[in-house]
Amino acid sequence: MDAIGNRSDDVPLDIMKEVPVISLSPDSDSGTVGDNITRDKQPTFIIGNLESDVVVVQVDINGTVYNAEKNADGVWFFTPGTPLADGSYTISVIASDAAGNQKNSLPITVTIDSTLTVPEIALAAGEDNGASDSDNVTNHTQPKFTLQHIDADVTGVTVNVTHNGVTDIYQATQGADGWTFTPPAAWNDGTYTLSVTVVDRAGKLTAICFASGDG
């Protein structure tokens, strides 16, 4: 209203208040939940905290912008069309409404770690005393094993020992001579199958890699 009583028309104001949020989908978040490290080279991201009139959602990965999609439940998501190379990525979201307003999310850093070397386990030197030194036969009831090809970033290494249909799980030990395993109790005569499970920040891998005849 001016000094003589004239009133101007009201002008609608359309602004965006909500800041969008992007995160790895639960199915793509391998390893430790919430650490943004995944073994999935084409992970799916979920975009949330969007206002109802948002019409375009874009995902910025290291400066390259892609269009997100909305599923049948109305949830916005994005999955890279081609596999991402191992490494770290800075990822953010740009949300746009029908009026042309835009809102950017805070960036997150996601690490793709898809490589985990297949481990190997073998009788330690001097333990294989069967007909040859490579037939996996020993008369030692608590034989020592050495583990090879264990990546430096592993967070856990276990040895699974199966005998007569029963599997026991033991922690491997890391020492000056690398990773090793020795049964905590004497084994009876028989065949033992050993497998190794290694876990890194992005997930885990199990390799069945040894069968020992003990007698």
C-alpha positions as CSV (number, residue, x, y, z in Angstrom):
1,M,0.0,0.0,0.0
2,D,1.4,3.4,-0.9
3,A,0.8,6.8,0.8
4,I,-2.6,7.4,-0.9
5,G,-3.9,3.9,-0.2
6,N,-3.2,2.1,-3.4
7,R,-2.4,-1.6,-3.0
8,S,-0.1,-3.5,-5.3
9,D,-0.9,-7.1,-6.4
10,D,0.5,-9.9,-4.3
11,V,3.4,-11.7,-6.0
12,P,3.8,-15.4,-5.2
13,L,7.3,-16.4,-4.2
14,D,8.4,-19.9,-4.9
15,I,11.6,-21.0,-3.2
16,M,13.3,-24.3,-2.3
17,K,14.1,-24.8,1.3
18,E,15.0,-28.5,1.6
19,V,18.6,-29.6,0.9
20,P,18.7,-32.9,-1.0
21,V,20.7,-35.8,0.3
22,I,22.4,-38.6,-1.6
23,S,23.5,-42.0,-0.2
24,L,24.4,-45.5,-1.3
25,S,21.5,-47.8,-1.5
26,P,21.6,-50.6,1.1
27,D,22.1,-53.2,-1.6
28,S,25.2,-51.3,-2.9
29,D,26.7,-50.6,0.5
30,S,29.0,-53.6,0.9
31,G,31.4,-54.0,3.8
32,T,30.8,-51.7,6.8
33,V,27.4,-50.0,6.5
34,G,27.6,-46.3,6.2
35,D,31.3,-45.9,5.4
36,N,30.7,-45.1,1.7
37,I,33.1,-47.8,0.6
38,T,31.7,-50.4,-1.8
39,R,32.8,-53.3,-3.9
40,D,30.0,-52.5,-6.4
41,K,31.4,-50.8,-9.5
42,Q,27.9,-49.7,-10.6
43,P,26.4,-48.8,-7.2
44,T,22.9,-47.4,-6.9
45,F,22.4,-44.1,-5.1
46,I,19.2,-43.0,-3.4
47,I,18.3,-39.3,-3.4
48,G,16.1,-38.1,-0.6
49,N,14.9,-35.0,1.2
50,L,13.4,-33.6,-2.0
51,E,10.4,-31.2,-2.2
52,S,7.3,-32.5,-3.8
53,D,7.5,-30.2,-6.8
54,V,11.0,-31.3,-7.8
55,V,11.0,-32.2,-11.5
56,V,14.7,-32.8,-12.4
57,V,17.4,-34.4,-10.3
58,Q,21.0,-34.5,-11.4
59,V,24.0,-36.3,-10.0
60,D,27.5,-34.8,-10.2
61,I,30.3,-37.3,-10.1
62,N,33.7,-35.7,-10.1
63,G,32.4,-32.8,-12.3
64,T,30.4,-34.9,-14.7
65,V,26.6,-34.5,-14.4
66,Y,24.1,-37.3,-15.0
67,N,20.3,-37.4,-14.8
68,A,18.7,-39.4,-12.0
69,E,15.5,-41.3,-12.4
70,K,12.3,-41.7,-10.3
71,N,11.0,-45.2,-9.7
72,A,7.4,-46.4,-9.5
73,D,7.3,-45.6,-5.7
74,G,8.4,-42.0,-6.4
75,V,11.9,-42.5,-5.1
76,W,14.7,-40.8,-7.0
77,F,17.8,-42.9,-7.7
78,F,20.9,-43.1,-9.9
79,T,23.0,-46.0,-11.1
80,P,26.0,-45.3,-13.4
81,G,25.5,-46.7,-16.9
82,T,29.1,-47.9,-17.0
83,P,31.3,-49.4,-14.3
84,L,33.3,-47.0,-12.2
85,A,37.0,-47.6,-11.9
86,D,38.4,-48.3,-8.4
87,G,39.1,-45.0,-6.6
88,S,37.4,-42.2,-4.7
89,Y,34.6,-40.0,-6.1
90,T,33.1,-36.8,-5.0
91,I,29.3,-37.0,-5.5
92,S,26.6,-34.4,-5.1
93,V,23.0,-33.7,-6.2
94,I,21.3,-30.8,-8.0
95,A,17.6,-30.7,-7.6
96,S,15.4,-28.4,-9.7
97,D,11.7,-27.6,-9.3
98,A,9.1,-26.5,-11.9
99,A,9.8,-22.8,-11.2
100,G,13.5,-23.2,-12.1
101,N,14.8,-23.1,-8.5
102,Q,17.8,-25.2,-7.7
103,K,19.2,-26.7,-4.6
104,N,22.5,-28.5,-4.2
105,S,23.3,-31.2,-1.7
106,L,26.4,-31.4,0.4
107,P,29.0,-33.6,-1.4
108,I,29.9,-37.1,-0.2
109,T,33.0,-39.1,-1.0
110,V,32.4,-42.7,-2.2
111,T,35.3,-45.2,-2.7
112,I,35.0,-48.0,-5.1
113,D,37.2,-51.0,-4.0
114,S,36.3,-53.9,-6.2
115,T,39.7,-55.8,-6.0
116,L,40.4,-58.4,-3.4
117,T,43.1,-60.9,-4.1
118,V,42.2,-64.6,-3.9
119,P,44.1,-65.9,-0.8
120,E,46.0,-69.1,-0.7
121,I,46.9,-71.4,2.2
122,A,49.6,-74.2,2.3
123,L,51.5,-76.3,4.8
124,A,54.5,-74.3,6.1
125,A,58.0,-75.4,5.2
126,G,58.8,-78.7,6.8
127,E,55.2,-79.6,7.6
128,D,54.5,-81.7,4.5
129,N,56.2,-85.0,5.1
130,G,54.2,-87.5,3.1
131,A,55.4,-89.4,0.1
132,S,56.4,-86.0,-1.4
133,D,56.8,-82.5,-0.1
134,S,53.7,-81.3,-2.0
135,D,51.1,-84.0,-1.5
136,N,49.5,-82.2,1.5
137,V,50.1,-85.2,3.8
138,T,51.6,-84.7,7.3
139,N,52.0,-86.7,10.5
140,H,52.0,-83.5,12.5
141,T,48.8,-83.2,14.5
142,Q,49.1,-79.4,14.8
143,P,50.6,-78.5,11.5
144,K,51.5,-74.9,10.7
145,F,50.0,-73.3,7.6
146,T,51.1,-70.2,5.7
147,L,48.7,-67.8,4.0
148,Q,49.6,-66.0,0.9
149,H,48.2,-63.2,-1.3
150,I,46.6,-61.3,1.6
151,D,46.0,-57.7,0.7
152,A,47.4,-55.0,2.9
153,D,44.0,-53.4,3.6
154,V,42.3,-56.5,5.0
155,T,40.5,-56.0,8.3
156,G,40.1,-59.7,9.1
157,V,41.4,-63.1,8.0
158,T,39.8,-66.4,9.2
159,V,40.5,-70.0,8.4
160,N,37.6,-72.4,8.0
161,V,38.5,-76.0,8.8
162,T,36.0,-78.8,7.8
163,H,36.5,-82.3,9.0
164,N,33.8,-85.1,9.0
165,G,31.2,-82.6,7.9
166,V,31.8,-80.2,10.8
167,T,33.3,-76.7,10.1
168,D,35.2,-74.7,12.7
169,I,36.4,-71.1,12.2
170,Y,39.6,-69.8,13.5
171,Q,41.4,-66.4,13.4
172,A,44.7,-66.4,11.4
173,T,47.7,-64.7,12.9
174,Q,49.8,-61.9,11.4
175,G,53.4,-61.8,12.4
176,A,56.8,-60.9,11.2
177,D,56.7,-63.9,8.8
178,G,53.3,-62.9,7.4
179,W,49.9,-64.6,8.0
180,T,49.9,-68.1,9.5
181,F,47.5,-70.5,11.1
182,T,48.2,-73.4,13.5
183,P,45.3,-75.5,15.0
184,P,44.8,-74.7,18.7
185,A,44.3,-78.4,19.4
186,A,45.7,-81.6,18.0
187,W,43.9,-83.0,15.0
188,N,42.9,-86.7,14.7
189,D,43.8,-88.7,11.6
190,G,41.7,-87.9,8.6
191,T,41.2,-85.4,5.8
192,Y,40.8,-81.7,6.6
193,T,39.5,-79.1,4.1
194,L,40.7,-75.5,4.7
195,S,39.3,-72.3,3.2
196,V,40.3,-68.7,3.9
197,T,38.0,-65.8,4.3
198,V,39.4,-62.3,4.0
199,V,37.5,-59.2,4.7
200,D,38.5,-55.7,3.7
201,R,36.6,-52.4,4.0
202,A,34.4,-53.1,1.0
203,G,33.4,-56.7,1.7
204,K,34.7,-60.2,1.9
205,L,35.9,-63.1,-0.2
206,T,36.2,-66.8,0.7
207,A,38.4,-69.2,-1.2
208,I,38.5,-72.9,-0.7
209,C,42.1,-73.7,-1.4
210,F,43.5,-76.6,0.6
211,A,42.8,-80.2,1.6
212,S,45.1,-81.9,4.0
213,G,45.5,-85.6,4.7
214,D,46.6,-86.0,8.3
215,G,48.0,-89.3,9.5
